[in-house]
Amino acid sequence: MVIELLPFALGWDEVDPARHAFDEGSAAEVVHALGPARHVPKRPELPYGERALYAWSHNEGQRWADAMSYALVERYGRWVVGWRWAHDEGDFDGGPVGNWCCPLHSITTARETVDRVVAALCEWRGWLEALAGRFEAYPLELAAVEDQRILWERAAHHLILQVVDRTGCGSGWQGHCQQVLTWFLSRWGVAPGVAQGLVDQAIGGRFLSWTAPDTVLVDGVAERLALSLRPDEAAPSAVPEPGPVVDHLRRWLEVREAVPWHECPDGGGGAPVVPSRDGVVEDIRAFDGALDPGRARGLLAAVELLRADAARGAALDFELLRTWQRHVLGTPQAPPFRSLPAFAKEGRERYGIDADTRGRFDACLAQSAPDGKAPLPAIARAARAYLDVCFFHPFDDGNARSAFLTLVFVLAREGITLDTVGLLRRLSFHAGDPQDALALARYVDIHITSARDSAASAGSPDRK
């Protein structure tokens, strides 16, 4: 499972307290029982300003905080990822949470650290409940907007001031303000995509970091937002007529052919990359090790095996993947190809299956090898193979980890090792969106560029 850990990407349906149960009284007991709570990293005893301390915060500390978010999402749902949305320049800029800042400042002793997580989680939940109450204080109807514009304006004005007070108008506060106003419109029937566009237009870049808006500006934004609403912008409310079941694997295969893979970046050239540290292994030890040491051991065994396979130039196919997946899942036998339709993203994506599915999967994976006639950059081939595994969804469990290992293998076969992998393991991608495929390729490029810079700064024999 891949979980996006970005709080500013949450929709109101994901955070609405009425839809998601939470018992604050039992939160401490639950959080202290999670895997990451038993593996809080030890902070180096170094003074502030030391580069090694900041490096620890951005690497081991960050991965532990991500693992805690992952564990909390598995326990409570995705609404919890806002627990790290701190004031000012924390893990995520401009949020409403004061009990957590970032690994550098918030990870101390194990007990204190987990207590901070609990406090931040409860604080975030309390803020969501307060927002829900303020939304309900203005029971509005989009169909009657012509008669209610003054109420919509007053509600927007009130919510802006609430966000101003809660965030302190530090770095990035305007992002959360935009989100809260979007949530408010969504709650009262405006289609989410339309709501975001209306809020962006109403604010128009006039809210700035470290700057509290004056009364005239708040009034202007609230008025502009209220005047922009139209009765026909409501989200569909009726249950749609049953239609054909969408097969997101077929969607992916259509998108796969349409993506301009040749336009993907080349990562600075085709030369091997050997950075000063192994980001794959470090991430598994810190992130997966915090979740479950057994999970981390299985992944590390799979990485060792896939690198040996890459060194001998093995062809990528399902048989190769299942030899790694046996270690990932800790099963005595290599797992078979799934025999039923698969689901992901809480059921929002469905991947069909027929007699040709495995054959098409192998044919797609075979395209990860260099083509002498019109070679695609390694980045494009690695990103495409990653998404092939995601959307063919070959296993009953562990497909996100399998996709990650596939990407690592394709790069390893080209002599490329990464020094960081966060963008490749903390975000999810959608089967029907060509832009998601290009975004993944850009993320791979970012990581390869980082690895090249790391190799160069350490005096590596990496050739540019």
Order of alpha helices (4+ residues) and beta strands (2+ residues): alpha-alpha-alpha-alpha-alpha-alpha-alpha-alpha-alpha-alpha-alpha-alpha-alpha-alpha-beta-beta-alpha-alpha-alpha-alpha-alpha
